[in-house]
Amino acid sequence: MSIMIVDDHQVVRKGLVYFFKGEQSIHIAGEAADGREAVAMLENGLKPDVILLDLNMPGMNGTDVIRIVKKTKPYVNILVLTSFEDEDHVITAIRAGADGYCLKDTEPEDLLKAIQQVAGGSKNIDPKVAPHLFQHVHKDESEEVSALRSLTRRECEVLLEIAEGRTNTQIAGRLFVSEKTVKTHITNLFAKLPVEDRTQAALLALRNKSLLKGG
């Protein structure tokens, strides 16, 4: 299992290298002192199984690295290793595509297990920050339901039709309204709901079908 260590603090970086050199299952594929250097190394052919990534770095931070790597090299797993345990950092990193999130006070043995899990395709979240994810999910669900309850009966009907994959013309025919009216309803839907396109609207509707049918 090969890993790449990305951290702007040399003491931390070298300390991790020293620790992993004693592990036969780990091969250090490379080291980088900042995000730009890490991305450049990957573009030049480095292929680690796991990137052990700090978040707060000069030039290009860890979250930007996650987004770039997941877009260009999705097969590379990323385990965040940081001192930040607040909700903003945790949620932003996970949303960007991080496969795991560990704090720097993690015991070495637990860090090794986290790397192994992430390398195997599983997710690993430090127990200290896991509550942020649950709180975020509950908050998102609450906001989503609240937004759906603000829809009119007709807007709910249009949203359900979108979820069925129907075009504006088809929706107009099924609801016995003009296509212009359908477009107006869709504009209102996008203004009220946390969606940016028809695909997101359809997924939201499918998740909340019973609520929409109940008006």
N, C-alpha and C positions, 0 to 999 in steps of 0.2 A: 504494500500500500504506500503510494507516494503522496507527500504533502508539500505544500508551498506555504511558507510563513511570511505574512505581510504585516509589518508593524514598524512605526517610525521610531520607536524607542529601542535602541541597539541592545541595551541590557536585557530587555524582555525577549527580544528576538534571539539573541545568543543564548539566553537561558533556556529557551524552548528547544533550540538546536541541540544543546548539551544534553537535555533530558531525553530527547527522542533518539539520540545516537545510541543510547543504551537499550533501545527497544528494537529487537530483531525484525518485528513486523512492520516497522516504519522506515521509509526511505525519504530523506529530505531532498526533494526535487529542486528546490530553489528558495531564495530569500529575497524580499523586496522591502525597501524602507518607506515606500509610499505607494499610493494607488496608481499613479502614472507608470511607475517602474514595473509594478505588477502586471498591468494590462499589456505593456510593451513586451514583457517576457513571455506572456501567453501568446501574443500575436507572432512572436518569433519561434513558436513551436513547443514551448514548455507545456506538458500535459499531466499535471498532477491529478490525483484522484480527489483530493480535498484541498481547499484553500483555507488556511487558518487565518482569519482576517480581523484586524483591528478596525474600529469605526472612525475614530477621530484622528485624522492624519492631514498634513498640509497638502495643498495642491489639489488632490482628488481624494475625497473621503471614502470610507468603506462602502457606504450605501451606493455611491456612484459606481464603484467597482462591481458591486453585486449586479446592478442593472445591466452594465456592459457585458459582464461575463455570461449572465443568464441569457442574454440576447444573442451573443456571438458563439458561446461555447456552453450550451445548456447541459452537456454531459458532465461538466465539472461541478462537484458538490462544494458548497461553501458553509463553513462553520465560523460564525462570528465569535471572537474572543475579545471582550471589552470590559471596561470598568463601569460602563453606563448601564444602569438597571431601571431607568425611568421608562414610562409607557411610550413616550414619543420615539425614543431610540429603538425600543424593542419592536413596536408595530411597524415603524418605517423600514427597518431591516427585513422583517418577515414579509412585508408587502413587496419589497424589492425583489425577493426571491431567495433569501437566505434559507438554508436547509437546517440550520441549528443556531442556537444562541447560548453561549457560555460566558460566565463572568470570570474575571482574571483571578478571583480568589478561589476558583474551583480547584479541588485536590487533583494533583497530577494523574492519579489513577482514573479519576472520574473523567478527566479531559480525554484521556486515551480511549476510554469507552465511548465517549461522545463522538470522537473522530471515527471510530470503527462503525458506529451506528450510521453516521452520515455517509460514510463511504459505501455502506451496504444499501443505501437508498432509503433509510429511515430518517425521521425527523428527531431532533433532540433539543429540548428547551430546558434551560436551567430552572429548577423548581422555584428559585427566588423570583423569577420574572414571569413564570407561567400564568399567575393570576391576571396579569395585564391582558393576555390574549383572551381569557374568558370574559373579562370586563368589556373588552373592545367588541367581542362578538355580541354580547348582550346589548350593548349600546347601539350597535349597528342594526340589530333586529328591532329594537324599540323605535329607532328613527325611521326604519323602513315601514313598519306597521303604521306609525303615525302619519307618514306621508300617504300611504294607501288609503287611510281613513279619510283623508282630505279630498279624495276624488268624488266626483258626482257619479250617479248611477250610470249615465251614458259613457263617461270616461272609463269606468270599470269595464263596460261592455267592449269598448274599443280596445282597451288593453288586452282583454282576453282574446279578441280576434287577432291582435298582433302576435300573441303567444301561439296561435294556431298557424302562423306563417302566412296570413292572408295579406294581399296588397291593399292599398287605399281604395282602389276601385271595387275590389271584392267586398271590403268592409262596408262601403257605401251601399252596395246592393243588398247585403244581408241586413243592414240596420235601417234601410229605407230612408237614407239621408243623402245629401249631395257629397261629392268627393271633397269639395271645399270645406264642408262642415267637418268631415273626418280629419282633414289636415289641421283644422283649428283645434279639435280635441287632442290630437297628437302633440301639437305645440304646447297645449296646456299640461299634458301629461309630463313632457320633458321638463317643464318649469316646476312642477310639483314633486317629481320623483328624483331620487339620486341616480339617474341614468343619463347617458349621453347619446345612445343610439337605439335602434329597434331591437338589436340582439340583446342588449342589457335589459331593455324593457321586457322582452319576452321571457328571459330567465327569471326576472323578478316576479312576473306574473305567474309563472309555473311554480315558483316557491310558495306563492301565497294564493293559490287558486281558490281554495275554500273561502278565504276572506273576501276575495273579489266577487265570488258568486253570491255571497251573503249580503252583498251591497255594502 
